[in-house]
């Protein structure tokens, strides 16, 4: 694959994930439907964090939780979102200890626990990277209505097209809404503190 066409594939993948995210928002807020969507996002899962510890849906209970789905080879959206989450956690001060923050891979083939550990060393230490085998990752992406698809590149490599939302879950592990990072870290931190 020539270098000139690679950015086009990345831009196309980002555009598709943006559309998928907007469709999820439309679906989540249940335009014209009688069923409330929050109960339909989230569910049972079992993954492993970068320290080798098991994390399940029960780990979400008792604290508000931010969840972002992505992958360590992501060129821009993932590191930007994780940096923004890190800034929110920093702005929370000691209250950051009372929040769960998870980065869940959509690329289990490459994102081992060690790869997640290495990658997350650049971000806030409260962030935990979750991975598992392909079936476990497929289950959690399905539970959270995450769009994720492998996009082959001409050089034999691949990238991942995926939903790029930050999910806010309440202290009971129930979906509240997408969490808005497009504001100051202090504003986002004040919003998150309402769920402590």
Secondary structure, DSSP 8 states (H G I E B T S, - for coil): --HHHHHHHHHHHHHHHHHHHHHHHHHHTTTT-SS-GGGGS----EEE-TTS-EEEGGGGTTSEEEEEEE-TT-SSHHHHHHHHHHHHHHHHGGGGGGEEEEEEES-TTT--HHHHHHHHTTS-TTEEEEB--HHHHHHHHHHTT--EEEEE-TTS-EEEEE---EEEE-TTS-EEEE---SS-HHHHHHHHHTT-
